[in-house]
Amino acid sequence: MRKRIITSPAQSIGSRGEDWLDVEGAASVEMTSEDTHFPIESALSGGTRGWRAAEPSIQTIRLVFDQPQQLKRIRVVFEEKECSRTQEFVLRWCSNTKSFREIVRQQWNFSPPESTREVEEYQVDMKDLTVFELIILPNISGGTARASLMSLRLS
């Protein structure tokens, strides 16, 4: 008999007992910019500080997976405690690097101190996903607001 031990991507337990994908171990991350005090790792691993852009412009966070993935659930959390603004974000994916498909395009009005947190969960059925993108327009009216992301989890 021939046998061998194989390794599977590491996973952590999600808030509902669901397995979250270990994005840091399964993908490379590409970003438009990053504030050194708020690195992307914090948003991808469930950290408490999240990610923030270094500049006030439209931002892209792209996950390029080492192996094709199957996704069933996406959870994004945004938080803004300082200024009122209307943010727009787009989630999209592709199974090859040429043709992106949009999952959702959503706007949210932050109005501190009352409305400071946006939590969105999407049930999806994506097979052979190789690239996942989050595009954030921090303020549809312009201005100096910087994009931020508290958490991005995939399962």
C-alpha positions in Angstrom: 0.0 0.0 0.0 1.2 3.5 -0.9 0.2 6.4 1.3 1.3 9.9 2.1 0.2 12.7 4.3 -1.2 15.7 2.5 -1.6 19.2 3.9 -4.7 21.3 3.7 -5.0 25.0 3.9 -5.0 26.2 7.6 -8.4 27.5 8.7 -9.7 29.2 11.8 -13.1 29.0 13.4 -15.6 31.7 12.4 -18.1 33.3 14.7 -20.9 30.8 13.8 -18.7 27.7 14.1 -17.9 28.0 10.4 -14.4 27.6 9.0 -12.9 30.8 7.6 -10.3 30.5 4.9 -6.8 31.3 6.0 -6.4 34.0 3.4 -2.8 34.9 4.4 -1.7 31.3 3.8 -3.7 30.7 0.6 -3.2 34.0 -1.3 -1.0 36.9 -2.2 -2.5 40.3 -1.4 -2.1 43.3 -3.8 -3.2 46.8 -2.6 -3.3 50.3 -4.0 -1.9 51.7 -0.8 -1.5 50.9 2.9 -1.1 53.0 6.1 1.8 51.3 7.9 0.0 51.6 11.2 -3.1 49.7 9.8 -1.7 46.8 7.7 -3.9 44.5 5.6 -3.0 41.5 7.8 -5.1 42.9 10.6 -8.3 42.9 8.5 -7.7 39.5 7.0 -6.9 37.7 10.3 -9.6 39.2 12.5 -7.4 41.7 14.2 -8.7 44.7 16.1 -7.2 47.6 14.1 -8.1 46.7 10.5 -6.6 48.1 7.4 -6.5 51.7 6.2 -5.3 53.3 3.0 -2.4 55.7 3.0 -4.1 58.2 0.7 -7.7 59.5 0.2 -8.6 57.9 -3.2 -10.3 54.9 -4.6 -8.6 51.7 -3.3 -8.3 48.1 -4.5 -7.5 45.1 -2.4 -6.9 42.1 -4.5 -6.5 38.5 -3.3 -4.7 36.3 -5.8 -5.0 32.6 -4.7 -2.3 30.1 -5.1 -4.9 27.4 -5.8 -8.5 27.8 -7.1 -11.0 28.2 -4.3 -14.6 27.5 -3.7 -16.4 30.2 -1.7 -19.8 30.0 0.1 -19.7 33.1 2.3 -18.2 36.5 2.3 -18.2 38.9 5.3 -17.0 42.5 5.2 -16.9 44.9 8.1 -16.3 48.6 7.7 -16.0 51.1 10.6 -15.9 54.9 10.5 -15.9 56.9 13.8 -14.5 60.2 12.7 -16.4 61.7 9.7 -19.7 61.5 8.0 -19.4 60.2 4.4 -21.1 57.9 1.9 -18.8 55.0 0.9 -19.3 52.7 -2.1 -17.7 49.3 -2.3 -17.6 46.6 -5.0 -16.9 42.9 -4.6 -15.9 41.0 -7.7 -14.1 37.8 -8.6 -12.8 35.8 -11.5 -11.8 32.2 -12.3 -9.2 33.5 -14.7 -7.3 36.7 -14.7 -9.2 38.1 -17.7 -12.9 38.3 -16.9 -14.2 39.7 -13.6 -17.7 39.1 -12.4 -19.3 41.6 -10.0 -20.8 40.1 -6.8 -22.2 43.2 -5.3 -22.0 47.0 -5.4 -23.2 48.8 -2.2 -23.3 52.2 -0.7 -23.4 53.0 3.0 -23.8 56.3 4.9 -21.5 56.7 7.9 -22.8 59.3 10.3 -20.9 59.2 13.6 -21.6 58.8 16.4 -24.9 56.9 15.5 -24.0 55.0 12.3 -20.4 54.0 12.5 -20.3 50.3 11.5 -21.4 48.4 8.4 -21.4 44.6 8.5 -22.4 42.8 5.3 -22.6 39.0 4.7 -23.2 37.4 1.4 -24.0 33.8 0.6 -22.3 32.9 -2.6 -21.6 29.8 -4.7 -18.2 30.5 -6.5 -16.2 27.7 -7.9 -12.6 27.8 -9.2 -12.1 31.4 -7.8 -8.5 32.5 -8.5 -8.8 36.3 -7.9 -11.1 38.2 -5.4 -11.2 42.0 -5.4 -12.6 44.6 -3.0 -12.8 48.1 -4.5 -13.6 51.0 -2.1 -14.5 54.5 -3.0 -14.3 56.1 0.5 -16.5 59.1 -0.2 -18.6 59.4 -3.3 -18.5 63.2 -2.8 -14.7 63.4 -2.8 -12.8 64.9 0.1 -10.0 63.6 2.2 -11.6 60.5 3.8 -9.4 57.4 3.5 -10.7 53.9 2.8 -10.6 51.5 5.6 -11.6 47.9 6.3 -12.1 46.4 9.7 -12.5 42.8 8.5 -12.7 40.6 5.4 -13.5 37.0 5.9 -14.2 34.3 3.3 -15.4 30.7 3.7 
